[in-house]
């Protein structure tokens, strides 16, 4: 006797078992609850494993659900086109599974209902498959949306940033008068956030490999090859897709307001919630210089051990005043920080430093550093892309060396510089900073400071006993040999003026508007 051929029901059962094995027990329960929601069934609470299996068996006996069932279930924050795209993706995958398990080809039209197997397969491809499978599935959603690439990216971005940022507050400090928690209300200022979201939108559309795209190409329909190429090279957008998918379909509560502190911590570690933020500003504006969309890209660019940590505003010129010494004291030996400057032309830019700031008359730091712009363009310039190791510099109180804070370039020709008068600064690049391969960050090469913020994203790991007292020695006392060498070099200009643009290469991202003005 030959081997018996599997029936369609047996084949589907094996597919289902394979799909469910890709998810944890908690995720399986979430998926079943979501599908029950599609069916208009109230999900039972506190399922154990046998309950989940029973739920699956009950769902198997249904003939599937309609597109409108899915569209009515998804929350209002999901745009109608994106809502339709996900529903049609589930339908597409349901039809494929039916076709793959058919015992013989059929000329009959396949049913258009959405089955549990099609739903599970779609989520598996979006969260548990290869990057190529993920890209192909996202293309199906995009194609089903029937909109331009710009519209699709904007809709994904808006929903994902909202989900990502709404957990950036500390529930235990909600009544604390010193630290005011950040809430989702920060996203309600439509005019301001639309401007900042447009910055992230343009960044996501113009990843390095697509920096030559014309406007009409972004606003037209992308073919599959071009879309997949764009998606696979666009790590920030991949993160947004994961945030969106996991929060809607693999999380017990789709709102961070309903999560326990432990659940919030777990989501934060998975980069599905923003870092816990402590700020002195009111809830409607966690920062005077950055929006949640800006902050998403900056956090996405941080080293992994700086993303799920407590992020604390440790200096704001609006609150702490325009004091150079207060600014420097907020930085010294604190740990990994982001410094953000707004100039009087309205440009917002700054830098991230991984190692502690210290006062010394030489360059030091880490290749994990980066420079960035937030307005008018949102861009990040990696510290690993330059031709020297002039990562960061902080010095003051000397006569022959620059007094201030700088990142990149050379002495007196920094990619990012704040003068110790705390009134002026410069960003010099000809055409790019030699350290970060960054263009000019400010509108004018020499700029005037309007506002400054400093955010601590990872506290120092140094033993407090090893941190020098600021009043014990001057910088000249601590580094006499380096002072002598640098001052001699400064006298003839051999070091201070040479090499800042000799070895620069073409930028990986678009230059900031106004570079050629």
Secondary structure, DSSP 8 states (H G I E B T S, - for coil): -------HHHHHHHHHHHHHTTS-HHHHHHHHHHHHHHTT----SS--HHHHHHHHHHHHTS--B-HHHHHHHS-TTS-HHHHHHHHHHHHHHHHHHHHHH-SS---S-----B-HHHHHHHHHHHHSS-HHHHHHHHHHHHHHHTS-HHHHHHHHHHHHHHHHHTT-S-GGGTT-SSSB---GGGG--HHHHHHHHHHHHHHHHT-GGGTT--HHHHTS---HHHHHHHHHT-HHHHHHHHHHHHHHHSSS-SSGGG--HHHHHHHHHTTSS--EEEBSS-TT-S-SS--HHHHHHHHHHS-GGGTSSEEEEEEEHHHH-S-HHHHHHHHBT-EEEEEEEEETTS-EEEEEESS-B--EEEEE--TT-EEEEEESS-EEEEGGGSSS---EEEE-S-SSS--EEEEEEETTEEEEEEETTSSEEE---SSS-TTT-----SSSSEEEEEEEEEEEEEE--S-GGGS--TTT--HHHHTHHHHHHHHHHHHHTTTTSSSSSTT----SS---TTTT-
